[in-house]
Amino acid sequence: MTVILLAHAPGARGRAALIAKALAAAGFEVRDAVLGAASPRGRASAAQTVASADRVLVLWSNDARHAPGLGALARRAVAAGKLSVARLDASSLPLRGRQAPVDLSRWTGRQTWQPWRALLAQLSGAAGPTPPPEPQIDDAAPVAAPTPPSAQGLRFVLATILVGALAYALAWSYLTVTQT
């Protein structure tokens, strides 16, 4: 039986419980690791925990950005070639490498959902071994999620209206000054 270490921030406990239950139902042995602030004892424990698991599944969320212990565990999992990442929301990932995260932000527990099936394949090794990427982890400054196109379009419309109103006001004031 494949042992999965399910690592997540304290704020993701509810989603992690749903994912752990579904992984257990799929035949995995799941060990839960809630990681908050990093500590020297926690780092040693992370190394032992990663060594005892077949795969490490990091659940990345906005809360995870504030849990440096999760970043330390992810670095160890990358070094061991055991890391898988699932995204729980639109937060940007500090991990940059060859492996794309599985997006579970809209997963409701349905076993047949394609991203969920892709994650199961990745964890079971059906997708082949994950080549160890050259990781670059930026714990200091997480990058903000990109602005959705709809918000960019709204900004453009508002800027166009503002420029038009200013041009109208300038033209009106010029015409009233020159006619008097």
Summary of the structure (lengths in Angstrom):
residues: 180
radius of gyration: 23.5
end to end distance: 90.0
largest distance: 90.0
contacts: 493
relative contact order: 0.13
helix: 49%
strand: 16%
